[in-house]
C-alpha cells in the first residue's frame, strides 16, 4: 500500500467494496449451507448431501472465477448485475426447493444441483470482479499483494461469521426460507450501494434501478410470506393438515393431523402414527421392563415425544426416569401442546421424570466420569442410522458406554429398523451389541405404519420371558411374547460385521437397503 495517502482518508467507495466482500462471502456460504441442509432434510444422509453440495459449489465457484477473465469493460455494471442475480436466485433457492420437494427424487436432485452450480458460478464471479474494481479505481493505494490480502481477509471473515450464525441463530430463529431471503436482500443491498457509489460510470442507470427494485420486492415478498410458502409446500408433501412445523437446530419437525390420526415426521421421515404407535412402544418397552421384574431407575435415550416414557410409567415399581433427548424443541412441544400431551398421557410432566437435552453419547461419557450410578432398564429409541451423526449411536463405542450404565441384572433394549426390509442392517446392530460384550435377544413386531419392525434386548444375564405384563396394554400379551422371538427365513440372521466409529458400515448398509425401497 502507498503510505503517502493517510490511512484515515480511505475513500467511501473503497470501504463499500471491502464491506461488500464480507457480505458476498457471508451470503455465498449461506446459500451453500441452506442447500446442504435442505438436501439432508429431504434426501437423507447428511454427510453425503453436504459433501456433494460443497464439492459441486466449490467446483462452480472455480468455473465462475475462470469466466471472470472475459469481463473486460463496465466492470461495475457486471458486478451489479451479478449481485442481483445471486441475491435473487440464491435468496429464493430454499423457497424453490421446498416448493419442489414433491418431485421424484431424480428430478429434485437435478433441480438442486442445477441451482447449486448456477449460484456457485455467480458467486465465483464476484470476488475477482471486486478485486479488479479495487485495482482499477485505487491502484495508487494497493500493490497486488496488499489487494489480495485485504480482499481474502474480508472474504474469510464473512464465511466465519455465517458458519457460526447459521446453525445457532439463523435457522432456529428465521427458518431456511426466511434466512435465504434475508441474505438475498444483503446481496441486493450491495448492488444498491454499488449503484449509488458508481452511478456516474453506469450506462442506462434507470434500468439498473428498476432491476434493483424488482429483486428487492421479490425477496421482501419471500421474507413476508416465508411461513405461507413452507406451509403450502409441506401441505403438498404430507397427506394431512400440518398442525406444527419448526426447523430446530437439529432437524425439521412436522406434526400432521387427519382423519386417520396424528403423525410425527423428523426430516420428512415418519416417526409415529397415533393409530398404531402403541404397538411399537409397547413392544419397545415392556419385554425388558417386565423381564426385569421390578425396575426402579430407568433411562430413555431419544424418544422426545414421551411415548416410551408413557409406557415405562405403567410399571408401579419405577421411582425415577431420566429422558435424554438432543432436541429441546421435541420435549417442549410434547410437554406443552394439548393434542400431543394427550397422546403421551402427560408423561413428560410426570414428577418421576427428569429431562436432559443433550447428545446421548456425550451425556453417557460425562455420567460415567461422575460415577453417577446404573439403571435397571435402558430404552434406546433413536431415529434410524440415516447419517453418520446418528450412526455413532449404533457403534461398539456407544454400546460399551451403554453397558457401563446398565445394572448387572439390568436390560437394555434398542429399536433396530426393519429385519425384513433392512435385514443386514438389523443383524449388524445385533453383531455390534455382541461385540461390545452383551448377550442379545432379537425380536420383532408388526406395526402397520412401518411393517415388520425390529428390536434387540441386550444384557449381561440371560433373557427370560416375563410371566406378567402391566394391565391395559392394547397389543402385547404374555401368550403372544414367544412369537415375537421367532424369525421366519426371510428375516433370519445373516453374517454382518460390527459397526464401529472407524468404519460406520451400518450407515452405508442402511442407505443401500432402504434405497431399494425408496429410490
C-alpha positions as CSV (number, residue, x, y, z in Angstrom):
1,X,0.0,0.0,0.0
2,X,1.3,3.5,-0.8
3,X,1.7,5.3,2.5
4,X,1.8,8.8,1.0
5,X,-2.0,8.9,1.5
6,X,-3.1,8.9,5.2
7,X,-5.0,5.8,6.2
8,X,-7.7,7.9,7.7
9,X,-8.6,9.1,4.2
10,X,-9.9,5.8,3.0
11,X,-12.5,6.5,0.4
12,X,-16.2,5.6,0.8
13,X,-16.1,3.5,-2.4
14,X,-13.2,1.6,-1.1
15,X,-14.9,0.9,2.2
16,X,-18.1,-0.1,0.3
17,X,-16.2,-2.6,-1.9
18,X,-14.3,-4.2,1.0
19,X,-17.5,-4.4,3.0
20,X,-19.2,-6.0,0.1
21,X,-16.6,-8.7,0.1
22,X,-17.6,-9.6,3.6
23,X,-21.3,-9.6,2.7
24,X,-20.6,-11.6,-0.5
25,X,-18.7,-14.3,1.4
26,X,-21.4,-14.5,4.0
27,X,-24.2,-14.8,1.5
28,X,-22.4,-17.3,-0.6
29,X,-21.8,-19.6,2.3
30,X,-25.4,-19.3,3.5
31,X,-26.7,-20.5,0.1
32,X,-24.3,-23.4,0.2
33,X,-25.3,-24.4,3.8
34,X,-29.0,-23.9,3.0
35,X,-28.8,-26.2,0.0
36,X,-26.9,-28.8,2.1
37,X,-29.4,-28.6,4.9
38,X,-32.4,-28.9,2.6
39,X,-30.8,-31.8,0.8
40,X,-30.2,-33.7,4.1
41,X,-33.8,-33.0,5.2
42,X,-35.4,-34.2,2.0
43,X,-32.9,-36.8,0.7
44,X,-31.3,-38.1,4.0
45,X,-27.6,-39.0,4.7
46,X,-26.4,-35.5,5.7
47,X,-22.8,-36.3,5.3
48,X,-23.3,-37.4,1.7
49,X,-25.5,-34.4,0.9
50,X,-23.2,-31.8,2.4
51,X,-20.1,-33.4,0.8
52,X,-21.6,-33.4,-2.7
53,X,-23.2,-30.0,-2.3
54,X,-20.0,-28.4,-1.1
55,X,-18.0,-30.1,-3.8
56,X,-20.3,-29.0,-6.5
57,X,-20.5,-25.5,-5.2
58,X,-16.7,-25.1,-4.9
59,X,-16.3,-26.5,-8.4
60,X,-18.9,-24.0,-9.7
61,X,-17.0,-21.2,-8.0
62,X,-13.9,-22.2,-9.8
63,X,-15.8,-22.0,-13.1
64,X,-17.0,-18.6,-12.2
65,X,-13.5,-17.4,-11.3
66,X,-12.3,-18.7,-14.7
67,X,-15.1,-17.0,-16.5
68,X,-14.4,-13.6,-14.9
69,X,-11.5,-13.1,-17.3
70,X,-14.0,-12.5,-20.1
71,X,-15.4,-9.4,-18.3
72,X,-13.3,-6.5,-19.6
73,X,-15.5,-3.4,-19.7
74,X,-18.2,-2.0,-17.5
75,X,-17.0,-4.0,-14.5
76,X,-19.2,-2.2,-12.1
77,X,-22.3,-2.9,-14.2
78,X,-21.4,-6.5,-14.4
79,X,-20.8,-6.7,-10.7
80,X,-24.1,-5.1,-10.0
81,X,-26.0,-7.5,-12.3
82,X,-24.2,-10.5,-10.7
83,X,-25.1,-9.3,-7.2
84,X,-28.7,-9.0,-8.2
85,X,-28.7,-12.5,-9.8
86,X,-27.0,-14.1,-6.8
87,X,-29.4,-12.4,-4.4
88,X,-32.5,-13.4,-6.4
89,X,-31.5,-17.0,-7.2
90,X,-29.7,-17.8,-4.0
91,X,-32.2,-16.0,-1.8
92,X,-35.2,-17.8,-3.4
93,X,-33.4,-21.2,-3.6
94,X,-34.7,-22.5,-0.2
95,X,-38.3,-21.5,-1.1
96,X,-38.0,-23.1,-4.5
97,X,-36.6,-26.3,-3.1
98,X,-39.3,-26.5,-0.5
99,X,-41.9,-26.0,-3.2
100,X,-40.4,-28.7,-5.4
101,X,-39.9,-31.4,-2.7
102,X,-42.8,-33.4,-4.2
103,X,-40.8,-34.1,-7.4
104,X,-39.4,-37.6,-7.9
105,X,-36.0,-38.0,-6.2
106,X,-34.1,-37.8,-9.6
107,X,-36.0,-34.7,-10.6
108,X,-35.4,-33.0,-7.3
109,X,-31.7,-33.8,-7.4
110,X,-31.4,-32.3,-10.9
111,X,-33.0,-29.1,-9.8
112,X,-31.0,-29.0,-6.6
113,X,-27.6,-29.4,-8.3
114,X,-28.6,-27.1,-11.1
115,X,-29.3,-24.3,-8.7
116,X,-26.2,-25.0,-6.7
117,X,-24.0,-24.9,-9.8
118,X,-25.6,-21.7,-11.0
119,X,-25.3,-19.9,-7.7
120,X,-21.8,-21.2,-7.2
121,X,-20.7,-19.9,-10.7
122,X,-22.2,-16.5,-10.0
123,X,-20.5,-16.3,-6.6
124,X,-17.2,-17.3,-8.2
125,X,-17.5,-14.3,-10.5
126,X,-18.0,-11.8,-7.6
127,X,-14.6,-11.8,-5.8
128,X,-12.4,-11.5,-9.0
129,X,-14.6,-8.6,-10.2
130,X,-14.3,-6.8,-6.8
131,X,-10.5,-7.2,-6.9
132,X,-10.3,-5.8,-10.4
133,X,-12.6,-2.8,-9.5
134,X,-10.5,-2.1,-6.4
135,X,-7.3,-2.3,-8.5
136,X,-8.7,-0.1,-11.3
137,X,-10.0,2.6,-9.0
138,X,-7.4,2.5,-6.2
139,X,-4.3,1.4,-7.9
140,X,-2.3,4.1,-6.2
141,X,-3.2,2.6,-2.8
142,X,-2.8,-1.1,-3.5
143,X,0.1,-3.3,-4.6
144,X,-1.2,-6.7,-5.8
145,X,-0.2,-8.5,-2.6
146,X,-1.9,-5.9,-0.4
147,X,-5.1,-6.1,-2.6
148,X,-5.3,-9.9,-2.4
149,X,-4.6,-10.0,1.4
150,X,-7.3,-7.3,2.0
151,X,-10.0,-9.0,-0.1
152,X,-9.3,-12.5,1.2
153,X,-9.3,-11.3,4.8
154,X,-12.8,-9.9,4.5
155,X,-13.9,-13.0,2.5
156,X,-12.8,-15.4,5.2
157,X,-14.2,-13.2,8.0
158,X,-17.6,-13.2,6.3
159,X,-17.5,-17.0,5.9
160,X,-16.6,-17.5,9.6
161,X,-19.4,-15.2,10.8
162,X,-22.0,-17.1,8.9
163,X,-20.6,-20.6,9.7
164,X,-21.2,-19.8,13.4
165,X,-24.5,-18.0,13.0
166,X,-26.2,-20.4,10.6
167,X,-26.9,-23.3,13.0
168,X,-27.0,-21.3,16.2
169,X,-29.1,-18.2,15.2
170,X,-30.3,-18.1,11.6
171,X,-32.1,-21.5,11.1
172,X,-33.6,-21.8,14.6
173,X,-35.0,-18.2,14.6
174,X,-35.6,-17.4,10.9
175,X,-36.0,-20.8,9.2
176,X,-34.4,-21.7,6.0
177,X,-36.8,-19.8,3.6
178,X,-36.5,-16.6,5.5
179,X,-32.8,-17.0,6.0
180,X,-32.3,-17.4,2.3
181,X,-34.4,-14.3,1.5
182,X,-32.7,-12.2,4.1
183,X,-29.2,-12.9,2.7
184,X,-30.6,-12.3,-0.8
185,X,-31.6,-8.9,0.4
186,X,-28.0,-8.3,1.6
187,X,-26.7,-9.1,-1.8
188,X,-29.3,-6.7,-3.3
189,X,-28.1,-4.1,-0.7
190,X,-24.6,-4.5,-2.0
191,X,-25.9,-3.9,-5.6
192,X,-27.8,-0.8,-4.5
193,X,-24.6,0.5,-2.8
194,X,-22.6,-0.1,-5.9
195,X,-25.3,1.6,-7.9
196,X,-25.1,4.8,-5.8
197,X,-21.3,5.0,-5.5
198,X,-20.6,4.4,-9.2
199,X,-23.7,6.0,-10.7
200,X,-21.5,8.2,-12.8
201,X,-20.0,5.2,-14.6
202,X,-23.2,3.3,-15.3
203,X,-25.0,3.4,-18.6
204,X,-28.7,3.0,-18.6
205,X,-28.9,3.9,-14.9
206,X,-32.6,3.6,-14.7
207,X,-32.7,0.0,-15.9
208,X,-30.4,-0.9,-13.0
209,X,-32.6,1.0,-10.6
210,X,-35.7,-1.0,-11.9
211,X,-33.8,-4.3,-11.6
212,X,-32.8,-3.5,-8.0
213,X,-36.3,-2.6,-7.1
214,X,-37.7,-5.7,-8.7
215,X,-35.3,-8.1,-6.9
216,X,-35.8,-6.4,-3.5
217,X,-39.6,-6.6,-3.9
218,X,-39.4,-10.3,-4.7
219,X,-37.1,-11.0,-1.7
220,X,-39.2,-8.9,0.6
221,X,-42.2,-11.0,-0.5
222,X,-40.4,-14.2,0.3
223,X,-39.5,-12.8,3.7
224,X,-43.0,-11.8,4.4
225,X,-44.7,-15.0,3.2
226,X,-42.0,-17.5,4.3
227,X,-44.4,-19.3,6.6
228,X,-47.1,-19.5,3.9
229,X,-44.6,-20.8,1.4
230,X,-43.3,-23.5,3.8
231,X,-46.9,-24.5,4.8
232,X,-48.0,-24.6,1.1
233,X,-45.1,-26.8,0.1
234,X,-45.4,-29.1,3.1
235,X,-49.2,-29.5,2.6
236,X,-48.4,-30.9,-0.8
237,X,-45.7,-33.2,0.6
238,X,-47.7,-34.5,3.6
239,X,-51.1,-36.1,3.2
240,X,-52.7,-34.5,6.2
241,X,-53.1,-31.0,7.6
242,X,-49.9,-29.7,9.3
243,X,-50.6,-28.6,12.8
244,X,-47.0,-27.8,13.8
245,X,-43.8,-27.3,11.8
246,X,-40.5,-26.0,13.0
247,X,-36.8,-26.1,11.9
248,X,-34.8,-26.6,15.0
249,X,-31.0,-26.5,15.3
250,X,-31.0,-30.2,14.7
251,X,-33.9,-31.2,12.4
252,X,-37.2,-30.3,10.7
253,X,-40.1,-31.3,13.0
254,X,-43.5,-31.6,11.4
255,X,-46.7,-32.8,13.1
256,X,-49.8,-33.6,10.9
257,X,-53.4,-34.4,11.8
258,X,-56.1,-36.0,9.7
259,X,-58.9,-38.4,9.9
260,X,-56.6,-41.4,10.5
261,X,-54.8,-39.7,13.4
262,X,-51.6,-37.7,14.2
263,X,-48.3,-38.3,12.6
264,X,-44.8,-37.0,13.6
265,X,-42.1,-36.5,10.9
266,X,-38.5,-35.7,11.5
267,X,-36.7,-34.5,8.4
268,X,-39.5,-35.9,6.3
269,X,-39.3,-39.4,7.9
270,X,-42.3,-40.8,9.7
271,X,-41.6,-41.4,13.4
272,X,-45.0,-42.5,14.6
273,X,-48.7,-42.6,13.7
274,X,-51.1,-42.3,16.5
275,X,-53.3,-45.1,15.0
276,X,-50.7,-47.8,15.8
277,X,-47.8,-46.2,17.7
278,X,-48.9,-48.2,20.8
279,X,-47.8,-51.4,19.0
280,X,-44.3,-50.0,18.6
281,X,-43.9,-48.5,22.0
282,X,-45.4,-51.5,23.9
283,X,-43.1,-53.8,22.0
284,X,-40.1,-51.5,22.7
285,X,-40.6,-51.0,26.4
286,X,-42.5,-53.9,28.2
287,X,-40.4,-57.0,27.3
288,X,-37.4,-55.5,29.0
289,X,-39.3,-53.9,31.9
290,X,-41.3,-56.9,32.7
291,X,-38.4,-59.3,32.4
292,X,-36.5,-57.3,35.0
293,X,-39.4,-57.7,37.4
294,X,-39.2,-54.5,39.5
295,X,-37.1,-51.8,37.8
296,X,-36.7,-48.6,39.8
297,X,-34.3,-46.5,37.8
298,X,-35.0,-46.2,34.0
299,X,-33.1,-44.4,31.3
300,X,-34.7,-43.4,28.0
301,X,-32.4,-42.3,25.2
302,X,-34.1,-40.4,22.4
303,X,-37.9,-40.7,22.4
304,X,-38.5,-37.0,23.0
305,X,-42.2,-37.5,22.1
306,X,-42.7,-39.1,25.6
307,X,-44.4,-42.2,24.2
308,X,-41.7,-44.6,25.6
309,X,-41.8,-42.8,28.9
310,X,-45.6,-43.2,29.0
311,X,-45.1,-47.0,28.8
312,X,-42.3,-47.0,31.3
313,X,-44.5,-45.3,33.9
314,X,-47.1,-48.1,33.6
315,X,-44.8,-50.1,35.9
316,X,-45.5,-49.2,39.5
317,X,-42.0,-50.1,40.7
318,X,-40.5,-47.2,38.7
319,X,-39.2,-44.5,41.0
320,X,-37.2,-42.3,38.6
321,X,-37.0,-41.9,34.8
322,X,-34.3,-39.9,33.0
323,X,-35.0,-38.9,29.4
324,X,-32.0,-37.8,27.3
325,X,-33.3,-36.1,24.1
326,X,-31.0,-34.0,21.9
327,X,-33.6,-31.5,20.6
328,X,-35.3,-29.3,23.2
329,X,-38.0,-28.4,20.6
330,X,-39.2,-32.0,20.8
331,X,-39.5,-32.2,24.6
332,X,-41.1,-28.8,24.8
333,X,-43.6,-29.5,22.1
334,X,-44.7,-32.8,23.5
335,X,-44.9,-31.4,27.0
336,X,-47.0,-28.3,26.1
337,X,-49.1,-29.0,23.0
338,X,-52.5,-30.3,24.3
339,X,-53.1,-32.8,21.5
340,X,-49.6,-34.3,21.9
341,X,-49.8,-34.3,25.7
342,X,-53.0,-36.4,25.3
343,X,-51.1,-38.9,23.2
344,X,-48.3,-39.4,25.7
345,X,-50.6,-39.2,28.7
346,X,-48.8,-36.2,30.1
347,X,-45.7,-38.4,30.6
348,X,-43.3,-35.5,30.1
349,X,-44.9,-33.7,33.1
350,X,-44.5,-36.7,35.5
351,X,-42.8,-35.8,38.8
352,X,-40.7,-39.0,38.4
353,X,-39.2,-37.7,35.1
354,X,-36.0,-35.8,34.6
355,X,-35.5,-34.4,31.1
356,X,-32.0,-33.8,29.9
357,X,-31.5,-32.0,26.5
358,X,-28.1,-33.3,25.4
359,X,-26.2,-35.5,23.0
360,X,-26.7,-39.1,24.4
361,X,-23.1,-40.1,23.5
362,X,-21.6,-37.1,25.3
363,X,-24.0,-37.4,28.2
364,X,-23.2,-41.1,28.8
365,X,-19.4,-40.2,28.8
366,X,-20.0,-37.4,31.3
367,X,-22.1,-39.5,33.6
368,X,-19.5,-42.3,33.5
369,X,-16.9,-39.9,34.7
370,X,-19.2,-38.8,37.5
371,X,-19.8,-42.4,38.5
372,X,-23.5,-41.4,38.6
373,X,-24.8,-45.0,39.1
374,X,-26.5,-47.5,36.9
375,X,-30.0,-48.1,35.5
376,X,-32.2,-51.2,35.8
377,X,-33.5,-50.7,32.3
378,X,-32.3,-48.6,29.4
379,X,-34.6,-47.9,26.5
380,X,-32.8,-46.7,23.3
381,X,-35.3,-45.1,20.9
382,X,-33.1,-43.2,18.4
383,X,-34.0,-42.4,14.8
384,X,-32.7,-44.9,12.2
385,X,-29.0,-44.6,11.3
386,X,-29.5,-42.5,8.2
387,X,-26.3,-40.5,8.6
388,X,-23.0,-40.7,10.5
389,X,-24.2,-38.4,13.3
390,X,-26.9,-41.0,14.1
391,X,-24.7,-43.9,13.1
392,X,-22.3,-43.2,16.0
393,X,-25.2,-44.1,18.4
394,X,-25.2,-47.6,16.9
395,X,-21.5,-48.4,17.3
396,X,-19.5,-50.6,19.6
397,X,-18.2,-47.5,21.4
398,X,-21.7,-46.3,22.2
399,X,-22.8,-49.8,23.3
400,X,-19.8,-50.1,25.6
401,X,-20.8,-46.8,27.2
402,X,-24.4,-48.1,27.5
403,X,-23.1,-51.3,29.2
404,X,-21.3,-49.2,31.8
405,X,-24.5,-47.6,32.8
406,X,-26.5,-50.8,33.0
407,X,-27.0,-52.6,36.3
408,X,-25.6,-56.1,36.5
409,X,-29.2,-57.5,36.4
410,X,-30.5,-54.9,34.0
411,X,-31.7,-54.9,30.4
412,X,-31.2,-52.5,27.6
413,X,-33.5,-52.5,24.5
414,X,-32.7,-50.9,21.2
415,X,-35.1,-50.1,18.4
416,X,-33.4,-51.6,15.3
417,X,-35.1,-50.9,12.0
418,X,-36.9,-53.5,9.9
419,X,-35.5,-57.0,9.8
420,X,-37.5,-57.6,6.7
421,X,-36.6,-54.5,4.6
422,X,-33.2,-53.8,6.1
423,X,-32.2,-57.3,7.1
424,X,-28.4,-56.9,7.1
425,X,-28.7,-53.6,9.0
426,X,-30.8,-55.2,11.7
427,X,-28.3,-58.0,12.2
428,X,-25.4,-55.6,12.1
429,X,-26.8,-54.0,15.2
430,X,-27.1,-57.4,16.9
431,X,-23.5,-58.2,16.0
432,X,-22.4,-54.8,17.3
433,X,-24.0,-55.3,20.6
434,X,-22.4,-58.7,20.9
435,X,-19.0,-57.2,20.0
436,X,-19.5,-54.8,23.0
437,X,-19.8,-57.9,25.3
438,X,-23.6,-58.0,25.6
439,X,-25.9,-61.0,25.2
440,X,-28.6,-60.3,22.7
441,X,-32.2,-61.4,22.3
442,X,-33.6,-60.2,18.9
443,X,-37.4,-59.9,18.4
444,X,-39.8,-58.1,16.1
445,X,-43.4,-56.9,15.9
446,X,-45.8,-55.8,13.2
447,X,-46.5,-52.1,13.2
448,X,-48.8,-51.3,10.2
449,X,-47.3,-47.8,9.6
450,X,-43.8,-49.4,9.3
451,X,-44.4,-53.1,8.6
452,X,-42.2,-55.6,10.4
453,X,-40.1,-53.7,12.9
454,X,-37.2,-55.0,14.9
455,X,-35.9,-54.6,18.5
456,X,-33.0,-56.2,20.3
457,X,-32.7,-56.8,24.0
458,X,-29.2,-56.7,25.5
459,X,-28.0,-57.7,28.9
460,X,-25.3,-59.5,31.0
461,X,-27.8,-62.1,32.1
462,X,-29.9,-64.5,30.0
463,X,-33.3,-63.2,29.0
464,X,-36.3,-65.0,30.4
465,X,-39.8,-64.4,29.1
466,X,-41.9,-62.4,31.6
467,X,-44.9,-64.1,33.2
468,X,-46.8,-60.9,33.7
469,X,-47.3,-57.6,31.9
470,X,-49.0,-54.3,33.1
471,X,-52.7,-54.3,32.7
472,X,-54.4,-52.3,30.0
473,X,-52.0,-53.0,27.1
474,X,-53.5,-53.0,23.7
475,X,-51.1,-55.2,21.8
476,X,-48.7,-57.3,24.0
477,X,-49.8,-60.3,25.8
478,X,-47.9,-62.9,27.8
479,X,-49.1,-65.6,25.5
480,X,-48.0,-63.7,22.4
481,X,-44.5,-62.9,23.6
482,X,-42.8,-66.1,22.4
483,X,-44.0,-65.4,18.8
484,X,-42.1,-62.1,18.8
485,X,-38.8,-64.0,19.1
486,X,-39.4,-66.2,16.1
487,X,-37.8,-65.2,12.8
488,X,-39.0,-66.7,9.5
489,X,-36.4,-67.5,6.8
490,X,-36.7,-64.1,5.1
491,X,-35.7,-62.3,8.3
492,X,-33.3,-64.9,9.7
493,X,-29.8,-63.9,10.8
494,X,-27.2,-63.1,8.1
495,X,-23.5,-62.5,8.6
496,X,-22.6,-58.9,9.4
497,X,-19.6,-57.1,10.8
498,X,-19.8,-54.8,13.9
499,X,-20.5,-51.1,13.3
500,X,-17.5,-49.1,14.7
501,X,-16.8,-45.4,14.8
502,X,-13.9,-46.1,12.5
503,X,-16.0,-47.7,9.7
504,X,-19.7,-46.8,10.2
505,X,-20.7,-49.7,8.0
506,X,-24.2,-49.6,9.3
507,X,-25.0,-46.2,7.7
508,X,-23.8,-47.5,4.3
509,X,-25.7,-50.7,4.6
510,X,-28.9,-49.0,5.8
511,X,-28.7,-46.5,2.9
512,X,-28.4,-49.3,0.4
513,X,-31.2,-51.4,1.8
514,X,-33.7,-48.7,2.3
515,X,-32.6,-47.1,-1.0
516,X,-34.0,-50.1,-2.8
517,X,-37.4,-49.3,-1.3
518,X,-37.3,-45.5,-1.8
519,X,-35.0,-45.0,-4.8
